């Protein structure tokens, strides 16, 4: 499923969300410009490596934050930025710019913490942007329970657009992450997708985002925007 847009109208310009999008873009384009050897060294220096986090070296601790702005591929980068573009502005709208920035960084730390807890001995670099963005999704699900998401659904070789309640779309996403995370423990895998980082970030956003809501919700008449039913194709 690919989200195309949501039905919530932001009342304020999402400055911090755009700055986060920009920072991720700059880091990814810089990484993409490196040679294979330089990119590998960059990842070893700035990605989160769970086995190193217990050294308490300040440079290692810095990777808890630097890894939040790193991506493994064009698909990883574009999908994350699209998700953040759709849902992040509305979360910032409720938290305000400073609250949103603090929440985003703490979501990333929570995501990294759970990933490290499950794979403490792993030496595989972990790129934590997805974990911080998962926190945004958890906050959105709690803050906008009546929102809907215009979604592109793929059925084998066919595709169609449907409108799903945000709680259904995001709930399905979380269940898929939880299932994959549990399966990864059973298989003993320590590489690939950091499922538990996604889970940790989402749970953090779902449970603790109320402490960052500094602005009231929009009035009911502005809460949802009417879109004509999407055409099927």
Secondary structure, 3 states (H helix, E strand, C coil): CEEEEECCCCCCCCHHHHHHHHHHHHHHHHHHCCCHHHHHHHHHHHCEEHHHHHHCCHHHHHHHHHHHHCCCCHHHHHHHHHHHHHHHHHHHHHHCHHHHHHHHHHHHHHHHHHHHHHCCCCCCEECCHHHHHHHHHHHHHHHCCCCEEEEEEEECCEEEEEEEEHHHHHHHHHHHHHHHHHHHHHHCCCCCCCHHHHHHHHHHHHHHHHHHCCCCCCCHHHHCCCCCCCCCC
